[in-house]
Amino acid sequence: MNCMETVREFIVENCLFGDGGRLKESTSFLEEGIVDSTGMLELVFFLEETFGISIEDDELVPENMDNLRRIAAYVQRKLSNTAAA
């Protein structure tokens, strides 16, 4: 399973309570009210645990975390940076 599908499953189960019909790759979590502040913390912990990355506070911006596509790209960058180090 790829990163985007893994994150999608997490969001559907934990934030949308199984109703993922409206969740597309580009659906904004903020604009649609999908992820609240508590949900964002849960998402960060999930990403760190699942992908073995460390997410810094200054990386918690919409450009990295506002939809599935952005999260997948962010995780791939983090994994690439970790592998290069």
N, C-alpha and C positions, 0 to 999 in steps of 0.2 A: 504494500500500500504506500502511495506517495505522501509527501508532507501535506499537501493541500487536502487530500481525503482524510488523513488522520486528524487534522485540525477541524475539518468540517464535521466529522463524527463527534468530536468533543463539544463543539458549539451546539450542535443539534441536541445532543443528550443533556448538556448541562445548562444551556441558556434558553433553548427553544423547547425543551421538554419533549423531544421526539418529533416535533413538527417542523421539519426542515424544508418543506415544499417551496417556501419563498426565498430560501437562502441560495444565492448564486455566487459565483466567484468574486463579483464586483459589488455585492450588496454591502453598503456601509453599515457597520455595526453601530456607529454613533447616530447617524441620521434615522435609522430604523429602530433605535432603542433596543438592539439585540443584546449588547453587552453593557452592563452597568459597571460601576467602580469595583464592586466586589467580584463580579464576573471577570473583569480585567485582571485582577490579582490571581484568580483561579487559572485563567488562561496563561499568565506568565509562569506560574508554577508548573503547569502542565507542559508548556514548551520547554522549560529548563530541564525538567525530569525526562521527558520523552526524547528530546534531541540532544541532551547533554551539553546545552549551551548556557551561558550566563547573560542575562539581560540587565543592562544598566538602566538606571532611572532616566537618563537623558535619551534613551532609545525608545521610551514609551510615548511615541508620538503617532498621530494618525497615519503619517507616511509609512510607518512600519506595521501598524496594528489595526487598521480600520476595516479591512476585509480579508477574505481568504487569499486572494491573489497577493496582496501586500505582505501578509504574514509568511506565505510560502517563499516569496522572494527574500524577505528578511532572514528567515531561518537558513536558506541556502547560502546567503552571504556570510552569516555567522559560522556555518559549518565550513565554508571555504576558508575563512580567516583562521579558524581553529586548526584546520588541516595544514595550512601554510606555516603556522607558528611552530 
